[in-house]
Amino acid sequence: MKGKFKLIDLLFCFLLGLVLGVLAKFLDTIAVDGTFFANVLHYFAQLFTRLGIWVLLATLISVYSKTMFRAAMNTFLFFIGMLISYYIYSAILFGFFPTSYFIFWGSIALVSPILATMVWQGKHHENLSMILPALPIGLMLSLSLGMGLFYIDMHDMEEFLMCIILVMIFYKNWKQMGCVVLMSVIIAIFLELFSPYQF
């Protein structure tokens, strides 16, 4: 019975990735004609092209998996499903295969099991919950805020709201979250100053 539930979890995460990959690519094809419905779809198309929503979804999958191993497998299959459907959709319907983006997301898929185990431990391991949640929260902060040594500038409100959601997910007590937030700010500033990628 337990094996059946594990298989269902894995299949669900893979199918979720497939569906969201198709949805993300489909939203890219919607023409902006000024109507309310088209504007809403265009908003979500823009949201799905950014890294933040995928960080949030992968974090949710990781922390709510039953075990660390299942967190790794669920997250990996989610990204594999997303990659397969998104790029097959692009190749078949548009005759277009963006190799550089595929390599980027493929790299994320390959390291996602390692990141997922760290995120899972950040939620479930008492001592590591003081440190590891700062990784996804700090990344999300860097996506939402322009940060330097002497300034802070909000440039993506959606990612900032996702950052607050991550704080709520990992919250255990004020002391723990105070440590996490401080480290998150340090990580965000480091990413802003030294990351070779600008998302």
C-alpha positions, 0 to 999 in steps of 0.5 A: 500500500505504501509503495502505491502511494509513493508511485501516485506521488511520483506520477502526480508530480510528473503530470503536474510538471507536464501540465504546467509546461504545456500551460506556460508555453500555451500562455506565450502564444496568447495575443494581447488584444486589450481585452480583460481576459487576454490581459489576465492570460498575458499577466500569467504568461509573464509570471510563468517566464520568471524563475520565482514561480518555479522556485515556489512550486518546487519548494512546496513540492519538497517541503510537503513530501513525506520523506527527503528521498521522495522530496528529491524524486518528486521535484526532479520528476516535476522539472523533467515533466515541465521540460519535456512538455514545454520544449516538445510543444515548442518544437512540434508547433513552432519548429523552434527549440531554444537550446540555451534555455533547455540547457539552463532548465535541464541543469536545474532539473539535474541539481533539483534533487540535491536542492530539494533535500536541502529544502526538505531538511530546512523544513523538517530538521530542527537545527538545519531549520535555522539555516537552510530555509535562507537559500530559497528565501534569499533567492526569492528576495534577490528576484523581488528586490534590487539590493546593494550595500546602500539601497533596496528597490522593489522591482517584482511585487509577485516574487516579494509575495512569494517570499512572504509565502516561503517565510510562512512555510518555514516559520517555526518561531521568532528566533528561528525566523529571525536567523533565517531572514538575516541570512536570506538578506545576506544571500540576496545581496550576495546574489545581486552583487556576484551572480553571473545570471540576472533573472 
